[in-house]
């Protein structure tokens, strides 16, 4: 009679791996058992006709008793299987043994190269405003007039010039503006924030009228600005003749740096 032979396994299964495989197999059996018990429950529901949308077979008392006996036999088998799995798991856990002593700490590896320094966010903000502005004359069609802004707001890393703001630190900025026109002669105007004489997108360029009520125009834009950029608040008319506007009650222009 020949001796039994076992196939060689490469790499060899360690004791720890074998125990983990046993515990995993127990978990898989428990999962399969849960599906079996769920199926038995659905079987009872079908016989009793309690499954939504699926009418039962109009079972008799004998059919129900037979179904109950069938389910009981499955549950008996499940209980026996649970006892076997419990014994199997207990034996596997006892075989794991206690943890050994922690070994000595190994030597510290060499220090890696220093990475580049993170970019620093430099704060920058400031603004200008004016109250009780005088009449503003617009001498012709699409001729831009810079709104006079003389009072200064708190500032940091920007230069507040006469009627304009100069950027010192480049970055992404929020630009806020406001213009309040008192009641007066009807007019159609364009309001804009200019950066180096170029209109900043998203500022007001539409139809503005002021006759019998105040007109308040405000908004903001977000744009990338470079060191040396000059910002100003401007107003122009679409009329081809000189227009004497009602007084500009107040106006403001401010910038706030959002990121580097």
Beta strands, then each sheet from edge to edge (+ up, - down):
strand 1: 125-131
strand 2: 137-139
strand 3: 145-146
strand 4: 151-152
strand 5: 158-161
strand 6: 164-167
strand 7: 171-181
strand 8: 189-195
strand 9: 198-199
strand 10: 215-225
strand 11: 230-237
strand 12: 242-244
strand 13: 248-259
sheet 1: 4+ 1- 13+ 7- 10+
sheet 2: 2+ 12-
sheet 3: 3+ 11- 6+ 5-
sheet 4: 3+ 11- 8+ 9-
end
